[in-house]
Amino acid sequence: MKYKIGIIGSGNIGGTLGKHFAKAGHAVMFSSRHPEELEPLAEQAGNGAQVGTVEEAAQFGDVLLLAYPFGKTPEVAGKVGNLADKVLIDANNYYPGRDGAAPKEEMEKKGLLETEWTASYFPGAHVVKAFNSIFYKTLEARAFDKANPLAIPFAASDKDGREVIENLLHSIGFVGVSLGDLSQTKISQPDEKLYTLQVSEKELRNLI
Ligand SMILES: NC(=O)c1ccc[n+]([C@@H]2O[C@H](COP(=O)([O-])OP(=O)(O)OC[C@H]3O[C@@H](n4cnc5c(N)ncnc54)[C@H](OP(=O)(O)O)[C@@H]3O)[C@@H](O)[C@H]2O)c1
């Protein structure tokens, strides 16, 4: 199954994964607040990868990778409007020094984990948490590793999200291991048990 994937935030994580997705034959559009700077990345990705504004990438993708500073979700959601029925893959992590106190206050007040907070800004979307717990250089080096595939923990708000992330992970040479729904994702947040782990499927299943 090939997808149209909009990358929102095309730095270390978005750039790396966008290149992998293009190599796997998915249609990719990279975006950021400065899309003109992303032309060399799209060229490097090849396979017809395009560049656009955040709004254009959100329109383009059936699947959107969220890979910008965590605290920018309210701003991004305000720009892109309704994303109901799209699959959103949240790779973002909350870092107080970078993202400020406001997201933490809202998460605490509403009793939300990080990706539940993200999901609260995109009603009706199929939301997935994935790629947040792996250093981008590991994602770069270990993709398409048929002999020793790296396991990637993910969680999905529903069946549609789960199917897409499993297919996508497989297409770029990783094995997805489900943590359950978004309420089960504390374990993969910063400084928790799975954060930055590089393990096989068997090892990961033994940890959860
Ligand atoms: N680095 C890692 O290894 C790693 C691993 C797992 C998860 N993460 C998480 O993934 C996210 C991205 O990290 P990164 O290391 O890839 O960051 P990065 O290299 O700094 O890239 C961030 C990207 O987001 C764009 N951006 C910034 N503000 C934006 C906004 N308001 N709207 C739209 N795009 C915006 C930036 O471009 P412009 O400034 O031009 O808009 C840039 O393309 C973070 O939440 C991080 O915690 C990182």
Ligand as a Chemical Component Dictionary entry (heavy atoms), coordinates in Angstrom:
data_LIG
# 
_chem_comp.id                   LIG 
_chem_comp.type                 NON-POLYMER 
_chem_comp.pdbx_formal_charge   0 
_chem_comp.three_letter_code    LIG 
# 
loop_
_chem_comp_atom.comp_id 
_chem_comp_atom.atom_id 
_chem_comp_atom.alt_atom_id 
_chem_comp_atom.type_symbol 
_chem_comp_atom.charge 
_chem_comp_atom.model_Cartn_x 
_chem_comp_atom.model_Cartn_y 
_chem_comp_atom.model_Cartn_z 
_chem_comp_atom.pdbx_ordinal 
LIG N1  N1  N 0  15.958 14.782 16.901 1  
LIG C1  C1  C 0  15.580 13.570 17.288 2  
LIG O1  O1  O 0  16.374 12.605 17.274 3  
LIG C2  C2  C 0  14.163 13.330 17.712 4  
LIG C3  C3  C 0  13.773 12.018 17.977 5  
LIG C4  C4  C 0  12.443 11.752 18.275 6  
LIG C5  C5  C 0  11.523 12.790 18.350 7  
LIG N2  N2  N 1  11.931 14.078 18.141 8  
LIG C6  C6  C 0  10.918 15.140 18.225 9  
LIG O2  O2  O 0  10.545 15.437 16.893 10 
LIG C7  C7  C 0  10.244 16.829 16.758 11 
LIG C8  C8  C 0  11.164 17.427 15.712 12 
LIG O3  O3  O 0  12.510 17.284 16.154 13 
LIG P1  P1  P 0  13.722 17.542 15.163 14 
LIG O4  O4  O 0  14.941 17.147 15.883 15 
LIG O5  O5  O -1 13.416 16.967 13.822 16 
LIG O6  O6  O 0  13.667 19.148 15.073 17 
LIG P2  P2  P 0  14.407 20.092 14.022 18 
LIG O7  O7  O 0  15.526 19.386 13.356 19 
LIG O8  O8  O 0  14.674 21.360 14.765 20 
LIG O9  O9  O 0  13.282 20.366 12.919 21 
LIG C9  C9  C 0  12.080 20.999 13.244 22 
LIG C10 C10 C 0  11.342 21.299 11.963 23 
LIG O10 O10 O 0  10.092 21.909 12.304 24 
LIG C11 C11 C 0  9.942  23.126 11.570 25 
LIG N3  N3  N 0  9.147  24.030 12.403 26 
LIG C12 C12 C 0  9.533  24.733 13.482 27 
LIG N4  N4  N 0  8.518  25.443 13.976 28 
LIG C13 C13 C 0  7.455  25.175 13.172 29 
LIG C14 C14 C 0  6.108  25.617 13.157 30 
LIG N5  N5  N 0  5.657  26.489 14.053 31 
LIG N6  N6  N 0  5.286  25.147 12.187 32 
LIG C15 C15 C 0  5.750  24.261 11.264 33 
LIG N7  N7  N 0  7.010  23.811 11.226 34 
LIG C16 C16 C 0  7.851  24.271 12.174 35 
LIG C17 C17 C 0  11.363 23.591 11.309 36 
LIG O11 O11 O 0  11.477 24.410 10.158 37 
LIG P3  P3  P 0  11.210 25.984 10.163 38 
LIG O12 O12 O 0  11.843 26.513 11.432 39 
LIG O13 O13 O 0  11.829 26.448 8.908  40 
LIG O14 O14 O 0  9.713  26.103 10.156 41 
LIG C18 C18 C 0  12.051 22.255 11.027 42 
LIG O15 O15 O 0  11.805 21.862 9.689  43 
LIG C19 C19 C 0  10.430 17.442 18.138 44 
LIG O16 O16 O 0  9.183  17.495 18.802 45 
LIG C20 C20 C 0  11.376 16.446 18.833 46 
LIG O17 O17 O 0  11.248 16.466 20.240 47 
LIG C21 C21 C 0  13.221 14.365 17.808 48 
# 
loop_
_chem_comp_bond.comp_id 
_chem_comp_bond.atom_id_1 
_chem_comp_bond.atom_id_2 
_chem_comp_bond.value_order 
_chem_comp_bond.pdbx_ordinal 
LIG N1  C1  SING 1  
LIG C1  O1  DOUB 2  
LIG C1  C2  SING 3  
LIG C2  C3  SING 4  
LIG C2  C21 DOUB 5  
LIG C3  C4  DOUB 6  
LIG C4  C5  SING 7  
LIG C5  N2  DOUB 8  
LIG N2  C6  SING 9  
LIG N2  C21 SING 10 
LIG C6  O2  SING 11 
LIG C6  C20 SING 12 
LIG O2  C7  SING 13 
LIG C7  C8  SING 14 
LIG C7  C19 SING 15 
LIG C8  O3  SING 16 
LIG O3  P1  SING 17 
LIG P1  O4  DOUB 18 
LIG P1  O5  SING 19 
LIG P1  O6  SING 20 
LIG O6  P2  SING 21 
LIG P2  O7  DOUB 22 
LIG P2  O8  SING 23 
LIG P2  O9  SING 24 
LIG O9  C9  SING 25 
LIG C9  C10 SING 26 
LIG C10 O10 SING 27 
LIG C10 C18 SING 28 
LIG O10 C11 SING 29 
LIG C11 N3  SING 30 
LIG C11 C17 SING 31 
LIG N3  C12 SING 32 
LIG N3  C16 SING 33 
LIG C12 N4  DOUB 34 
LIG N4  C13 SING 35 
LIG C13 C14 SING 36 
LIG C13 C16 DOUB 37 
LIG C14 N5  SING 38 
LIG C14 N6  DOUB 39 
LIG N6  C15 SING 40 
LIG C15 N7  DOUB 41 
LIG N7  C16 SING 42 
LIG C17 O11 SING 43 
LIG C17 C18 SING 44 
LIG O11 P3  SING 45 
LIG P3  O12 DOUB 46 
LIG P3  O13 SING 47 
LIG P3  O14 SING 48 
LIG C18 O15 SING 49 
LIG C19 O16 SING 50 
LIG C19 C20 SING 51 
LIG C20 O17 SING 52 
# 
